[in-house]
Amino acid sequence: MSELAFWGNDVFPVEMHKVRVIQKLNLVSVEKRLEAIRAAGNNSFLLKNEDVFLDMLTDSGVNAMSDKQVAAMMIADDSYAGSASFERFEAINRKLFKKEYVLPVHQGRAAENILARALVRQGHIVPMNYHFTTTRAHIQANGGTVRELFLPEAVQPQSDIAFKGNMDTKALATLLQKEQGRIPFVRVEAGTNLIGGQPWSLANLQEVASLCRKHSIPLVLDASLLADNLYFIKTREASCQSMELIEITEKIAECCDIMYYSARKLGCARGGAILTSNKALFKAMQPLIPLFEGFLTYGGMSVREIEAASVGLEETMDFDMVRHGPEFIAFMANELSDCGVPVVLPAGGLGCHLNAREFVSHVPQTEFPAAALSAALYLASGVRGMERGTMSEERNMDGSEHLANMELLRLALPRRVFTLSQVKFTVNRILWLYENRDLIGGMEWEEEPEVLRFFFGRLRPKGDWQQRLVDKFVLDFGDRR
Ligand SMILES: *Cc1c(COP(=O)(O)O)cnc(C)c1O
């Protein structure tokens, strides 16, 4: 890596790509935004994209592809069995991750379904650095429970530790000792999603791996957000600064018995894969692929997606291709933080995370502050974020609300999609909203699904605060959008 030169003190991230295909955006009026968020039950998942200006809901399946990825899609080899496209996919996976067996799946949670069905039984405990929504749902659906072994700093929105995603290895050592026979595998998640896209260090992963080996328990890596984690290892871990991303990847892969990923994120494409060199583990999972995904040479992916993923994986090893996300996110988080807006620090990958608990500190956690902030930001800007707080949790066994460790509004920056001016527009509207935060009120359930309720649950505002927020917007900005 050699850094860009800047004259003077104005340092900012620069796109190391140019835009050659565009999609026109639409910013509807504030009155229309109020109608739209009401029709969506105040759940940003239920908004229509035509009513959204900047879509920061997720980084899943919406990253910008490179010219080479699009070109590769044109020469895909369409066949049910034995496709040359799959052979290319298998080869690049073997080259980067050094695993013998490559099982294709249609997306990340499909890999979690296969893994949990093959390995998790009633009464099992799966230790992990932090849970992800779909991961935990699959483990629980198979009778297991999740045990999170994170550092105290992981759930403090602001701290200055570089690797908040690290696993608490002391706690892991104790648990592996105490629960022998009940632990089917240990799971580590790259770019730990729900705590703000926070990385772990290579040194921490190596320690986890050596504990797993000592107890003969497989180590599973969820590599969906590996690109960001690689960026942070290279830029924050002193011993890795002179290593190429491909060398760091190799060191990571050496630690893991199974790796899986969503290619909707890793490789900026679609689909996903499960990788292992362990024949017994492979044999336990392989029969489930044709049952749930498709034949072993496509696994629910189209051959075009397979080609795009292969090129995307290779491009993930190019520092200039992966730096855009983390650097734009850091710019956004630092601009906001400099103006006093509470955000998760240090900035992680995946997106900029507003700390709703502090932003709307007058809204109690039982009234879903992150969901309220999500609706309020949409009203203020047409920007769509995602609630990552209590609404994204599942209820306790006894039916009571399980309050989340953190109430975050995630503003994902899909890889290579947004320009710096779009990030600055979002910052500008957040600053307006922060100035007017007292107008934001709480939410309550209107309709609550039983499983993964955040996807299509509906909320209603407590009182008429949304109308008052819109009135203030009109007062300040007139008929401007
Ligand atoms: C998104 C994600 C998944 C699930 O992937 P999908 O392709 O959306 O099903 C699993 N794990 C992590 C860490 C993720 O970020």
The ligand as an SDF file (V2000), in Angstrom:
LIG
                    3D

 15 15  0  0  0  0  0  0  0  0999 V2000
  -25.1220  -10.9450    5.5840 C   0  0  0  0  0  0  0  0  0  0  0  0
  -24.4540  -11.8880    6.4530 C   0  0  0  0  0  0  0  0  0  0  0  0
  -24.8470  -13.2210    6.4860 C   0  0  0  0  0  0  0  0  0  0  0  0
  -25.9890  -13.7330    5.6610 C   0  0  0  0  0  0  0  0  0  0  0  0
  -25.7440  -13.6110    4.2820 O   0  0  0  0  0  0  0  0  0  0  0  0
  -26.9570  -13.5090    3.2400 P   0  0  0  0  0  0  0  0  0  0  0  0
  -26.3010  -13.6880    1.9090 O   0  0  0  0  0  0  0  0  0  0  0  0
  -27.5820  -12.1630    3.4040 O   0  0  0  0  0  0  0  0  0  0  0  0
  -27.9080  -14.6050    3.5540 O   0  0  0  0  0  0  0  0  0  0  0  0
  -24.1830  -14.0580    7.3550 C   0  0  0  0  0  0  0  0  0  0  0  0
  -23.1850  -13.6150    8.1350 N   0  0  0  0  0  0  0  0  0  0  0  0
  -22.7720  -12.3360    8.1250 C   0  0  0  0  0  0  0  0  0  0  0  0
  -21.6550  -11.8970    9.0010 C   0  0  0  0  0  0  0  0  0  0  0  0
  -23.4040  -11.4150    7.2960 C   0  0  0  0  0  0  0  0  0  0  0  0
  -23.0030  -10.1420    7.3070 O   0  0  0  0  0  0  0  0  0  0  0  0
  1  2  1  0
  2  3  1  0
  2 14  2  0
  3  4  1  0
  3 10  2  0
  4  5  1  0
  5  6  1  0
  6  7  2  0
  6  8  1  0
  6  9  1  0
 10 11  1  0
 11 12  2  0
 12 13  1  0
 12 14  1  0
 14 15  1  0
M  END
$$$$
